[in-house]
Amino acid sequence: MALRENLQEQRLFREEQLRRLAVLPPGTDAGSEAGIGLAASARMVLADVEAALGRMAEGRYGRCHLCRRPVGRERLVIVPQARYCARCQQVHVRVRAQEQEAGG
């Protein structure tokens, strides 16, 4: 399946990215704010990719976590680790933004 291959490629890319960031000498970009942010982002994407591969193995891949409807194929091609359908993703983003505004 092309989606599985895409996820596996993303996993390898993120693992390699994290390895490279981990071996950079002190005082280089890895220790900078941007480098720390890049590593955090890579870890988050890697976790999402691994979770998607787990859902595939369990037969739950492609179902929205909120409404349980199928996630559109077009969306999965663009974001193969997507947990939500497009509609629920918009709701999820809106709720998170409101929570951040209220907390900060």
N, C-alpha and C positions, 0 to 999 in steps of 0.2 A: 504494500500500500504506500502510495506517495506521501501521505501525511505522516506515517510512521517514520519513513526515511528522512523527511524534513525534520521531525522532532529529534531523531538520533543525530543528525548533522548539527542541529542547534546545540544539543547536549555536548557533543565533542568540541564545538567551537567555544562554548562557555567554559568548559573544563580547561581547555588550553589557555584561554584568556586569563582565567584565575591563576593558573600555574605561572604564566609569564609575569603577572602582577606580583605574585608572591616572591619571585626571585630577583626582582629589581633591587639594586643596592640602595641603602639609605640616602636620602637627599635627592632622589629622582622622583619622577612623576607619581610613583606608587604611593609615596607618603604624603603627597599633596592632597588638598581637599578634593580636587577633581579625580585623582587616582583612587581615593577612598570611596568616592561616590560611584566611580566606574566599577569597582570591585563589588560594592553593595548591589548595584544594579545587575551585574552579571550573576551574583548569587541568587537574587530574586527570580531572574528569568530561568536560571538553571533549575530552581525548585519548581517553578511552574511547568517547565518542560518535563521534569521527572514525574510530577504529579499527572500530567497528561498521558505519559507512557504507562503509568500505573493504571489509569482509567481505561486505557486501551486493553491492557492485559486482563482487566476485570470485566470487560464488556460494557463499561459505562461511558466510554468516550463519545463525545458529540451530543451529549444531553446537557441542557442548561441546569446549573446548580439551583437556580431559583424556581423557574416555572416548569422544569423537567421536559420541556419541549425540545425537539432537535435544534441544535445550533446549525445555522445555514452553512452549506458546503463552501460557499464563497467566503464566508467569514473564517472558516477553518483553514482554507487555503492561505489566507492572509495572515491569520494568527492561529496556528495549529494548536497552541496550548490554551486557547480560549475556554473559559469555564462557563461563560454566560452567552446567551443569544444576544443579538444586537440591541433589542429592546431592553432586556434586563441589564445589560452592560451600562446603558445610559442611566438607568435608575440607580445602579450601584455607584457609578461615578458621582451622580448628583447627591446621593446620600452621604458619601464620603466627604464631598466638598462642604456640605452643610455641617457635618460633624467637625471638620477642621475649623470652619468659621466660628462655630460655637465654642470650641476649645481653645482658640488662639486669638 
